[in-house]
Every structure is written in structure tokens, then in C-alpha cells.
Amino acid sequence: MIHELPLERHNLHGHFSRDLPPVLTVDPGDSVRIDVPNAGWWLASQKRFEPRADGLDDGHALAGPVEVRGARAGQVLVVAIDSVDPGPWGETLSEPPHRIEWELADGVGRASTGQAVTLKPFLGVLGMPPVGQGVHSTIPPRRQGGNIDCKELVAGATLFLPIPVDGALFSAGDGHALQGDGEVSGTAIECPTQAQLTLDVLTDLHLEWPIARVDGAWLTFGFDADLGLAAKKAIGGMVALMGRERGLDANDALALASVVVDLRVTQIVNEQLGVHAVLRDDAWS
């Protein structure tokens, strides 16, 4: 079944919290189509979404939360990214206050500075509320997902997240039409976006940190204020994945990872730095 979360005040929020009531309850295997402003709550009309609540809508404009019926803390939420469709415009910001505007059409972005780029749209925020009550910022990525900002999570990719709370309470938003690894200015091409996501639950997999399946490769993620520690978490996840997927013991997996696994900086601008490890399917024959 495909459910709709139209662009309405009731379906949007700008923080993570276990106390937010779900706006929709779905069965595992159902799909949800969302419509969100860009990260700064700007609409396709280039007007800012209103009304917003100070202190509660200071973060990214997110659709949800979506409750997944039967999901339990400790299980794994499977987020299949079916489609991501950017709106007609976007913006990229840097410091000191500086702005590039983009026209987006037919898979191409045209910058106010004259450049044209091929679009690879994805959602920057895919996640669930962290452990603990209260209001939590949407800015940092966490074990439960959130502002991962990984440019590989385009349509066709699947993200796997450890579930922190019964029902999952999943939210998504922060459409990016294109981003480089690192997101070095703090923003990508930030755009209003429509997307479709299919949600499922795995009961026989335990994860410490998110992992993803993309075209031709597995990714494992690590987040930390220290880039080296983020990298260690990503490698730890990769060693465990190589054990599950390739039948390797930990020592062999680590040695082979040093030969065939690539570490990439996901982003360096979200308080918690991100690293993803990449194991391609053709790493060895």
C-alpha cells in the first residue's frame, strides 16, 4: 500500500522527539510518499512555509513521524528509497552570508554563477528519535540515523537503521539535488522535494550503526565529533558486515578491508562528523 503525507502543517516538524505523536501508521512493507520544503522550510514557490513554532521547528523540515506497526526497539528499520524528485529550484549557502541559486529541471541544475551540473537527488535526513526524552536537534546524525547527508542514498538505495523506540517513529526530509562528499560549505543544493520510501522491519539483524545497500556496493557508517573515531566506527561496522555477507572471521575481514575497502568522508559540518566505508561487490573474484 502507498500512503500519502501531503505538504501540510500537521505532517511537518523541525525536531526529533519520542513524544511526537505519529501522523501515520503503516504496516511493514508499505510505502509512504512525502512532500517537504527544503531544509530552511522554503517551498517550491520560494515562499517560506508558515506557521512554524519557535524552538520546535528550528531544524530541518521533516515529514512524519511515521509509526511502523509491530516494530520494536532493537530491531532494524529497512528504508528502501523508491524515488526522490527535486522541486524547480534550490540554493547553496556559505559563510560569510553568501548564496547561489539553482534552476532545477530535466535532471540538470543551472547555477546563478553560470555552471550546469547533473543532478543526483537524495534525502539528507532519514531517521528516528534518539534515546532519551525531550526535544532533540535535527542537525547531527546519530546511531538511529538523522542528518546522514550521504550522497549515495539516491533512488534504488536501501538504508538499514537500528530502531530506538517501539513503532520506529521514522521521519525524513532535507532534499538535496546534488552534493559532494563532505558537504564542505554546510549545504548542498537544498531544494523542496517529493520522495517515496518503503518501510520494513528486520527482526533477525542487530546493528550498532547504520548500513546501506547501494548500486554495486555495501556502505557502513560511523559518526563522531572526532573524524578518526567516526572512521573506526565505520570500519567496525564493515568488519561485521563482511562476516555476515562474506562469511569471514573478524581478523580476515579487517585485513582484507585494508586492501579493498574505501573510506569516504560523508560530511564534516553536522556537529558529528560522518564517515562511510565502501565495499564494492567486485572487490575480489
Helices and strands as residue ranges (DSSP letters): E 2-5, G 9-11, E 12-13, E 24-26, E 31-36, E 62-68, E 76-86, E 89-94, E 98-105, E 108-111, E 116-118, E 122-127, E 141-142, E 145-147, E 158-162, E 170-176, E 193-202, E 211-214, E 217-224, H 227-246, H 250-260, E 262-267, E 273-280
